[in-house]
Amino acid sequence: MNTRCTSSQLYRQLGGVLAIDLLNENGNKFANYYYCNLQSGEYQEYLYHFMEQFDCNPSIYHVEDSWDNYFYMGQAIDSEYEHWLENNR
């Protein structure tokens, strides 16, 4: 059985919901900062990083779900998380 999956595959397995109880306190704060501001519903830095990196025509949903794309975004997220930690200690 293959236990590796991309983030979009995991997201689908979770029913399309990244619930608050799946992350620790720091993880939830970072997710709110980087992915979507839960108070305003506005997308944050992640979407901008994603759209800068990939050809999103005709939409962001048409970007290939590949390991190369997964690893690229993983590096971007790790870098952003380190930056966030430095400014939120």
Secondary structure, 3 states (H helix, E strand, C coil): CCCCCCHHHHHHHCCCCCCHHHCCHHHHHHHHHHCECCCCCCECHHHHHHHHHCCCCCCHHHCCCCHHHHHHHHHHHHHHHHHHHHHCC
